[in-house]
Amino acid sequence: MHGQSVWFDAPYQVSVRAEPMPILADDQVLVATIVSAISAGTELLFYRGLIPPDMQIDAAIPGLDGAMRYPLTYGYACVGRVVQKGNQVSDEWRDRIVFAFHPHASHFVARIDELVPVPQGISPEHAAFLPNVESAVNFVMDGAPLIGERVIVLGQGILGLLTIALLAQMPLAELCAFDKFSLRRDKSRALGVSEVVDPTDAAAMERVRARLSDGADLVYELTGTPDALNLAIDLTGFSGRIVVGSWYGQKRAPIDFGGKFHRSRLRIISSQVSTVAPELQGRWTKSRRLQVAWEMLARLPLGDLVTHRFPIADAARAYKLLDQQPDQAIQVMIRYD
């Protein structure tokens, strides 16, 4: 019997390989994957060959701590069923639905401490949102929005939409979203923004600037496009905060630090989910934040954010869609039926 896994063979080249079933150690379980979520922002950097070659793939995830070198496997949102267990593993794990930070594959082995049991009442497809919901929770924690603040989220991909969904539950004075794709703007409206704007629409941009004449208190840059930081600077008021949740890889852009930024005492905050902000570590741990992510995940309308589902055999088509037709896709799932 063979399993299947998704490989990035080279930039713009994805294949699905048949591989021998992994050998099970006494302290491991074998998981048959049901669904995995493609994290478009990060995975498109791998797909397009935009990862810095001198960095580890992901030092925070077991199995992804090697050097950035093609061919490679990637992904970190697998949900499946435990179908076999080693002799040292309790019987209670058999048939359990679990989440794992693991590359896209039909089967994989893992130790129990590398798995997260999926709470009852959460479907496997919804559970695959966990890493992105945790990232959105981390963005909100790092931005620390206050009651009555004016908040802007640039970029309404899946991370931007999930961040909007969390912020919409707070008593903010304004919650504005920016995105150039109409599908994403429609999803954002449904999640409760005050206004959602096409940044290429000059009249709409002037209207927002006039209404927020003193600038926003807090701006999230989640577009994945480095020159969007210039727009974030332009929209942020005196002593405001800019949270950068995007990972740009090798993408570069000139940033205007010589104008408004210089005298406005703006703060730019780098937000990344692999750690907890140092000022919170006295009370917060990654496990506590993950529990909050599960609780938020159970509340959010996640099913409306899945636009495409591909069988693993069509994984190359899934990445091509995200690369060439980003206006048509939000959350893309790989199924393992």
N, C-alpha and C positions, 0 to 999 in steps of 0.2 A: 504494500500500500504506500502511496506517495501523497504528500501534501503539496500545496502551491504557495508561492510567495511572490511579492511584487519587488522588482529590482529596477533601480535607476542605473542603466548600463552606461550612459553618457548623457551629456546635455540633450534634452528633447528626445531621449530614447528610453522607453519604459517597456519592460517585458515581464511576463508571468512565467516562472520556472517551476517545473515539477521537481520535487526534492524528496529524498527519503524521509520517512517519519522520524522526528527527533527521538533519541534514546532517552528513556526516563530513568532518572536517578531515584534512590530510595526516598529522598527528601523533596521530590518534585511531583507536580501533577501535569497531565497532558490536557491542554485546552483546545477544543474545537471552536474556532471563531464563528460567530454568527454575523457580526457586522463590525466594520471599522470605519472611522470618520477620516476623511482627508482634511488636513489643516492647510487650507489653500495658501495662506500667506507664507508660511515656512516651507511647505513642500514644493511650492512653485520656485523658490530659490534653488532647491536641489534640482528640480526639473530643468531650470534654465541655466544651470551651472554658475550660479551667482553666490555660492558659499565661499568664504575666504579659505584658500587651500591650506593655510597654516593652523587651522583650528580643529579641535575635536568635533565630531558630529554632534554629540550632546553628552557632556560629561556627567550630567545629572541622572541619566537613564541607563540602567544596566543593559549591556549589549550595544549601546550606541556611543561608547566612549573611545572609539577608534579614530584614526585620522580621516580627514575628508579626502576620499580617493574613490573614483569610480572603478568598477561597479560597486554599488552598495544598496543595502535595504534601509528603509526609513519609515517613519510613522510612529504615532504614540497614542492611539485611541482604539484599542481592540476590546471587544466584548464577546465573550464566548461561554461555553459550558464545559465544566470539568468532566472529562470522559474516562480518565484513568488516573490512578494515584500510585505513588510509591509506597513501599512497605512502612515507612515511618510517618506517613500522613494519615490523619484521622479520617474515619469513614464519613464524617459529617461534610467533608468537602466534595464527595462524589455527587455529580449532577448540579452542583452549585453554579449559578450564573455569576461571572466575575468580570471585572475590568482590569486591563493591564496596559501599562505604557510600553507598547511593543510594536514593532514594524508590522505592516500589512502582511498577514500570512493566514492560511486556512487552519493551521495547527501550530502550536508552540508549547514548549515546556517552561515551567517557572516554579520557583520556590513559593511557598505560601506567603512569605513576607513581601513578595513582589506583586501580589494580587490584591485587589480591593473588591470585596463582596458587594454586589449590586443590591441595594435595599429593595425590599418587597414593594411592589406597586410601581416600580420604574422599569420601563421596557428596555430591552437591549439597545434599540436604536437611540432612545433618549440618553441612556447611560454613556453612549459613545461621545456625547457632548461634554463629558466631565472636564477634560483638560481645558477646553475653551471657556466653560463657565468658571472654572477656577481662575483662569487668566483674567476674566472680567471682574471677578470678585477682588483680585489683587489690584487691578487698575483703580477700582473704587476706593480700596483701602489706601493706596498710595496717593490718590488725589485728595482724599478726605473732604468731600463736598460738605458745605455747611448749609443750614436752613436759610432759604431765601437767596441763595447764590444763583448766578447766571452761568450755565454750563453749556459748552459746545463740544460735540464729538465729530471729529473729522474722519470720514471713512465709515461706510455702513456695510462692510463685509461682515462675516459671521461674528468676529470679535467686536466690531462696532455695534452691531445690533444687540448682542448680549449685554454689552455695557449700557446701552440705551435702556434695555429692559430692566436692568437693576436700578439705574438712576431715576427711571420714571416712577419708582415706588417712593421716592423721597420728596419732601416739601420744598422743591426748588422754585425760584422765581421764573426762570427760563430754562428750557432744555431744547437746544437746537442741534440738528444733525445736518451734515453736509455730505453729499455723494453725487457723482455725475450720472449714475445709472438709475433709471426710473423704477426698475424692479426693487432695488434696495430702498429707494425712497418710499415706495408703497409699504414695504415691510416695516420701515421705521415709523411711519404714521400710525400703523396698526398697533405699535408698541407704546405709543403715548407721548411722542415728542410735541413740544409747543409748535415747532416749525421745522421743516426739512427743506434744504436748499440745494439746488444744482449750482456748484461753484463756478460753472462756466456761464451762468445766467447773470449778466452784469446788473440788470435791474433788480433781481432778487437779492444779490449781494449788497447793493446800495441800501435796499430796504432794511436788511439785517443790521448793517453798520449804523444806520440812522437810529434804529430802535435801541441798539446796544451802544449808544454814543460814548459811554465810559469804558467800553470793552467788557469782555467776559471775565469772571473771576477765575474760571477753571476751563482749560481747553485740553481735550484728549486728541493726540495725533495717532490715528490708527489706520492710516491709509496704506502704509508700506512704501510710500513714495517720499524720499527725503526732502524734496523741495516743498512739500506741504508744510514743513516746519516754518517756512516764511509766512504762510497764511496764518498759522497758529500764532506767531508773534504779532502779526498785524491785528488779530482779533482779540488779543488778551489785554485787559486793562492794567493799570498801574499796580505793581506788586502782585500780579496774578501768577497762577501756576500753569505750566504746560507739562502734561504727562505724556511721555513718548513711549507707547507700547509697541510701536512698529519695530521689526528687525529688518534692516535694509540690506544685509549681506554685503555685496561688493558695490551696490548702487551708491552713487555720490551725487551731490548737488551743492551749488554755492548757497550759503545761508547768510542773510543780511543781519549781521550782528552790529553793524555800524550805524543803524538808524534808530528806530523806536526802542529796540531792545536795550541799547546802552544806557538810557536814562530812565527806563521804566521799572527797574529793579525786578525784572521777571525772573521766575525760578523755573528751570527746566529739570524735570524729574524723569530719570530712566526707570521704567517699571518692567520687571521680568519675573515670571512666576516661579523660577527654579529656587528662589530664596524668599524669605520674609524680610521686609524692610527692617534695618537694625533698630530703629526707634520703637518697633513693635515687638521685638523678640523677647522682651521680658515677660510678656503675657501670651503672645501668639506663637504657635508652632505651625509647621506645614500640615500636620494632621488635623489641627483645629480648623485651619482655613479650608482644608479639603472637606471637612464635615459641613461647613457653611456652604460650600459649593454644592454638595448633595442636596441640602435643604433648599437652596435657590433653584437648583435644577428641577426639583419637583414642582415648583410654582410656575415656571415659565412656559409659554406656548411654543415649545421647541419643534413640534411636528410641522408647523407652518413654515419653518425655516429650511426644511429639507426640500431641495428642488430636483435632485437627481439621485437615482439609485442604480448602480452598475454591478453586474456580477464580476467576480474577480478576473475572469477571463478577459473582460473588457476594460481593465484598469488603464491601459494606454489611452483609450478613448476618453476616460474620465479626466485625465490630466490635460489632454489636448483641448477638451471643452473649457476647462478652467483657464488655460493659457490663452486661447483664441477667442472665446466668447464669454468674458467675465460678466457681461451685462445680462447673461441668461442664467447664471448659476449663483447660488449662495452656499448652502451646505450640500456637499456631495458625499454620499455613502457608498462603500463597497460591501456587497452582500456575498455570503458564502453558502448559498443554498445547496 
